[in-house]
């Protein structure tokens, strides 16, 4: 309990009328934290904080690095700026030693400003001073963590840019063939024999790096820290991330293994507007990044650029073999590998992947689409969201839909939004028969299915959203699949080996579960995948508590 006389040690409150000071003291929370404990997480709801005892540090996350901005001592306060801006906390605060703080709700902060002119003036001066200090800190900080030098139509360069973007790594991209980039070319990249070259913020140069080399150079985790875990999650899409958050938060030693970047296909969505809790919509990579930070906060290990090559199960213990031969054990496994894009069966398309032909939204290509004519194939929500995104950059966006109408496959709100963009056109009953180009895409040939009429037209980019399939060939044959390769779970299992019934979301191998799009009969929506990833941890708790019986 905070006493009014304690606040007399804080200049801000000492200047207030006694009645107001007493009211703030009685309505605020008394928070005690240990050393190295988080007081505020970046992106969390904003409150007004006053440090009564101890010392805290203010930290800001820049990509994979966390940098100290400043420290606070007793009598100082923070949190006023995001409250005045109506924003979430844009920095984190962590205790350096055992500390005691007063947390004041936004409504009572507003009362302070309106009821005490002295407090209002003091806080206004503080906001101006701190914004100026933040500006200087921002200017002095390195915003980008890597500089990529490579040709726009180089597939390896495209893969690096996509990898960095999806892992929330800020980068600068320079094209050696662009005269406008010549003056900004890092000296370390000018003598390169071949591209792409990546120059890291610490000056290290990587020539044509693999994703794993890039991840290790950026200090992303690629190796497990332990040999055994309670739960191993394979796949980092919405279902895998949800399982990572709930597994870590419920005290299970949890590791998530992702071969590319957290977020899965959902991470490439330019805008998800019907996801619960985000009235203005949220991009797939933003949603994935929020979940990733949440999972890390609960202690879940996140491995990137690692493939699972084999799973062996013996007497309730599961051994996972990663690429390169690294092995780990897990008491339970969640397979959340989602699906992979279906290949476009059009002449010439395979040869131009990454050179104008892209699967998914490929938001890294947005700037390259400026003033250009781009085409998208698909009639689902992913295609509609991407069309809206690219319409903000391209001269024209043409959506090619095989079906007779969008109403059969796309949400109503998205169809309505497409109609508001003057540079988006929709052609139904149309497919792509061929793609041509030398170093990059130049033309596509479309076919009207009803008449067979074809048309060849100039194209600067082609984005493909024609559905996806489960990629489960690597998974042990003991796991039941349906005719399309999706994993069967729960009551759908045909070959169950032990006496107890399978838990919901459990596969035909006890202790191995499936969640999200890879699961047979799942609803292919982000929200449902998140729900399954959350639920599966509850069933794993039951599995771990149940006796192992034949």
N, C-alpha and C positions, 0 to 999 in steps of 0.2 A: 504494500500500500504506500502510495506517495503522499507525503505530507506537504501542505502549502509552504511551510517554512524551508523545506529542502529546495524549493524552486527559487528562493531568495539568492542562492549561490549562482544562479543563471541570470546574467544581465538582462536578457530578453524578458524574463518573467518578473524580475525585480522592479521593472518600471511600470508594471500593470497595477490596476486597482486591486486591492486585496480580495474583493469578491470574485473578480474574474480569475485571479490566480488560484483561488480555492476551488473554483468550479472546474478549471482545467485539470488540477491535481486529482480531483475526485472522479473525473470521467476518463482519465487516461490509464493505460495499462502499464504495470510495473514489470519490466522484462529483464531477466538475468540470463546471461550467456557465459559459457566457458571460453577459454582461449581457443582460437581457430574455429569458432562457430559462426555460421552465417547469420547475420541480422537481417539483411535485405538481399534477395536474389535479383540479379538483373532481369528486367521484364516482369517483375511481380507488381502487385497492386501498391500504389503509393500511399504512404502515411507520413506524418510529421514526427520526427524523432529528436529527442533531447538526450545527450549523454550525461548521466549523473556521476558515474564512477567508471574508471578503466580507460581503455584506449581502443579505437577501432580504425580500420583502414578502408578507404574507398578504392575499389578496383574496377577496371573496365576491361571487357573482353574484346580483343582484336583477333579474329580468326581463332587459331589454336592457342594463342597466348593470352594471359591475364596480366595486366599491367597496373601497378599501384598509381593512383592519381594523387591522393593526399591522405592525411590522417586527421582524426579528431580527438580532442582531449575533453575532460569534464567541463561542462558549461557551454559547450558548442552544440549546435543543432544542425539537422540536415533533412532533406526530403521536401523542402518548400518549393523547389523549382518544378518538379513534375506535377505537384499538386496544382500550382498556378497555371500550368500548361494543360492540365487535364490529361496527362499522359501516365503511362506506367513508369516504374523506376528504370532509369537508363544506365545506372551503375549498380554495382553490388557493394555491400558493406559487410566486412568480416571483423570479428573481434581479434585483437592482438593479444590481449590478456583478459582475464575474467572481468566482465563489465556489467554495468546496470544502466538500463535505458528507460526512458518514458516514451511510450508510443501513443500519439494523439490522433484520433480519427479525423478524416477530412472535414466533417461537419463542425467539429470543435476548432479545427484550424481556421475555418472560415469565420467562426465566432471571434477568434482572437483578432483577425484582421479588421473586422467591422466594429468590435467593441473597444479596441485600444488603438488609437491613432499612433501612439509611440511604437507599439509592436508592429503595426502595419508599415510604418516608415523604416524601421530597422530591417524587417524582412525584405522590403523592396531594395534597400541598399545592398543587402547580402546577395540577392539574386543577381543584380547587376555585376557585383564583384566576382561572383562564382562563374557566371556565364563568360565573362572576360577571361578568367583563368582557364576555363575549359577550352575556350577558343585557342589560347596559346598552347595548351597541352595537345589539342588535336592537330594543330599545325606542326608541332614538333614531333608528333608520332608518325611512324611509318604505317600508312593505311593499308598498303598492299604488302602481301607476303611473298609474292613471286612475280617475276616478269617473264612472259612467254614470248619468244621470238620464233615466228613460223608463219608459213603461208596459210591464207584463209582456207584454201581447198586441200590442204594436207590433212589426211585422215588422222595421223598421229597428233597433229596440233589440235584438231577438233576434239579428240578424245581427252587430251590434257585439259583443255579449257572446260570441257563438260565435267570432268572429274573434279577440278578445283571448284567450279561453281556449285556443284551438288554437295560438296563437303564444306561449303560456306567459307572457302578460302579466297580472300580478296586478291585479285591479280590484275596486272596490266598486260595487254596483248599488243605486240608490235609486229607488223608485217614487213619483212626485209625488202619486198618488192614494191612497197608503198613509199613514194618519195616523201610524203608527209611524216613518216615515222623515222626517217633516217637520222634526224637530229636528236631523237630521244633514245636511240639504240644504246643499250648498255655496252660500255667498252669491252666487257668480258665476252660479249656475244658476237662482236664484229669479225673475229677471225675464225668463226666456226666453219668447218668443212661441210657440214650438213645440218639441217634443221629438222625438228624443233629443238631449241635450246631453252632451258629454264634457268633463270638466275634467281636464287632465293634471297630473302631479305638480309641474311648473314653474309652474302657475297658468294656463296657456293654455287658453282655452275654444274648443271646436269645436262648431258648431251643425250638427246632422244631417250629420256628416262621411261622406264616402265611405271605403271601406276604404283607398284609397291615401292620402287625407289623414290618416287615422288612423295608418297605417304611418309616414308621413313625420314626423308629430308625435312619434311614439315612437322616432324615429331608427332604424327598421328600414330595411334597404337596399332601395331600389326602382329604382335606376339602376345599370347596369353601369359598372365603373370603367375598363374598357378597350374597345377597338374590335374586338379579335380574341382568340379563345380556341382552345385545342386541342380542348376538348370542351365542348359546350353540352348540358345536360340539361333537357329540357322535362317538368316534372312532379315534384312533391316527395313522392310516396308512398314506400313501402318500397323499390321498385326504384330510384327516382330518388335517394333518400338514400344507398342502398348505392353507386350509381355515383358520387355526389358524394364519398363517403368514399374510395373506391378511386382515383378520378381524382386527387383532391388529394394522397393519400398517395404516389402513384406519379409525382409530378413533373409532371403535366399541368396546364396552366393551365385551370381548370375553373370553369364557372358553372352554377348550377341556377336555373331559372325556374319559379316556382310562382304560380298565380293567386290562391290563397287563403292557405293555411297549410301548412307542412311536415307530412307525416304522411298526407295523402290520406284515403281512407275508413278505413284502418286506424287513423288518429289519433283517430277517434271511438269506437273500441272501448273499452268500459269495462274489459274484462279479457281478456287473451290468456293462457290458462293452459297451453297446450301448446307455447309457443315455447321453443326450445332455450336452455338456460343460465339460465332464470328459474324455478326450482322452485316459487316461490310465485306465479307469474304476473306479468304486467306490463300496465299499461294502455297503450292505443295511443298516447296522447299522451306518456306517459313514454318509451316506446320511441323515438318520433319525436324527442323533445327530446334524448335521449342521442345519437342519430345526427346530429342537427343540430349539436350542439356539437362532435362528433367531426369532421364535415366542415369546420366553420369552423376548427378547430384545424389542419387540414392545408392551409388557405389557400383552400378553395373559396368562391367568392362565392355568396351566397344572395339572390336577388331575390324579393320577395313582392309580391302584388297586381298582377302583370303578366301579361298575356295574350300569347301568340304568335299573331299574325294571319296570318303567311305565312312560307314557307321557299322560297328560290330556290337551286338548285344549278347551278353552272357550273364545269366543269374541276376537280373535286375541292374546290371551295370552296363553302361553304354560307352564305347570308346569311339572317339571321333578322330579321323585322320585328315589333317589339312594338307593343302598342296605344299610340297617340299618335305613331307614326311613328319611334320610336327604332330604330336598326338596329345589328346586330353581326355579325361573321363568326366562323365556327367551322370547323375542319378536319374535325371529326366531330360528329355529333348523336346523342343518345340520346332517343328518344321514350318517355316513361314516364308518360303521362297517365292511366293506369288506366281506370276506368269511371265512369259517372254513374248515380245511382239511377234506376230505372224509375219512371215516374209512376203514382200510384194512380188507376185508372179508376173512381172512385166519385163519384156526384153530390155536389157541394158541397165536395169535398176541396180543389180548387185555390184556392178563395176563402179557405180557412182555413189555408193554409200559414204557419207562423210564429205562428199564433194558436191553437195547440193541435194542429195537424197538423205533424209533423216527419219529415224523412227522415234516417235514421241515429239514433244514440244520443242526440244533443243533450244531453250531460251538463250543459250550462248550465241545463237545466230541472229538474235533480234536486230542488233545494230547493222549486221550485214544485209538485212532485208530492207533497209531504209531506201525508199523510192523504187523498190523492185516489185516484180510481179511474182507472187508465190501461190502455190497450190497446196491444198491439204486433201487427203483421202480419208474418208470416214464419216459416219453419221452419228457417233455417240457423243457423250458429254465431253470427253477428252478432246475430240476434234473441234467441238464448238468453243470450248475454252481457249484452245490454241488460236482459233480464227479470230476471236476477240482480241487476244494478246497481240498477234502480228498485225492486225489492222491499225494499231497505233504507230507502226513503223513503215509498213509496206505501202506501195502505191495502190496495189490491188491484191485482194485475197479471194481465191476461188475455192469453194468447198465442193469436192466431188463426192457424191453419195451414190452408192450402188442401189439402195432401196428406192421405193417410189415416193417416200416422204420422210421428213425428219421426225414427225410426230411418233413414229414407231420406236425410235431409239434415243431420242434426245429430250431432256427435261424442258418443260414448257417455258420456264423463265429464261433459259438459254436461247431458245428459238426466238423469243420476243426480243432479246438483246441483239441477236444477229441482225434483226430487221432495222435496228437503229443506226447501223454503220453503213454509210454510203459506199464504202469501198469493198464491202463483202458481197459476193454473189454465191448463190447455191445452185448447183446443177445436179438434179436427181437422176436416177437411172443411168448413171455414167461411171465408167471404169477407165483405168489407165492401161493401155496395151503396150506402150513402149516408152523408154526414156533414152535420150541420146545426148552425147557430149563427149568432148575429148578430155581436157584437164578438169572440167566441171560440167554440171548439167547445162544444157542449152535449150532443149525442147522436150515436150512430152506429147504423146499421141493418145488422145482420148477416144472412147468408143461409146456411142449411145446404144445401150443394149436392146432397146425395143426395135430399132431400125438397122443396127449394124453400121451406121454411118460413123466414120472416123474423122478426126481433125487433129492436125499437128500445129502446136502453138509454142511460142517462146515461153520459157520458164526460167526463173532465177533460183528457185528452190522448190522442193517437193517434200512435204511432211506427211508421214504415213501413220494412220491410226485405224488399222483394219482388223482389230481384235488381237487376242493373245491366247496362248496355250500353256498348259502346265509343262514344266521341264523337270520330269521326275525320273529320267532314265538312270541317273546316278544313285538313286535311293534303293536300299536293299529290296530284293524281290519279295521278301516276307511281308511287306506292307501292301495291303489290298489297294487296288486302283480301280476306277471305273473305266469305261471304254475309251475315254479321252485322256486317260493318264492322271486324272485328279485323285487325290488320296481319300479313301473312304474312312469314316470315323464313326464311333458310337454304334448305334443300332444298325447302320448300313454294312458293318463288317461281316464278312462271310466266313473267315477263318480265324476264329478267336481261340487261343491256345490254353487258357487257364479257366478255373472254375468261377471266379467272380465275373460279373458282367463288365464290359468296358465302360470307362467314364466317357461322358460326352467330350468330343474332340480328341479322344484317344484313338490311335490307329490300331491296326491288327498286331502290332508289337507292343506289349505292355510297357508303359513308361515313355513311349514316343507319341507325341501329340502333333496335330496339324491345326493351323489357324490361318484364316484369311483366304485369299483367292486360290491357293494351291489345294484347298480342301474341296472335295466333291460336294455339290449342291450348295455351296456357299453363295451368299448374295454379293455380287461384285460391286461393292461400294466401299468407300474409305471408312465411313462410320461403322459399317458392319464388321470390317476387318479389325478396327480398333476395339470393337466390342468383344470379338472372339479372342484377340490377344490379351484383353483384360481378364476374360472369363477363364482362360486356360490355366492361369496361375492358381485359381481356386481349385481346379480339378487336380493340378499337380500336388498341391498341399494334401488333398485327400489320398492321392496315389502314394505319396511318401509316407503317410501315416498308416497306410494299410499294410498288413503282413503280406509278404511275398509267398504265394502258394501255387502249387502246380495246377 
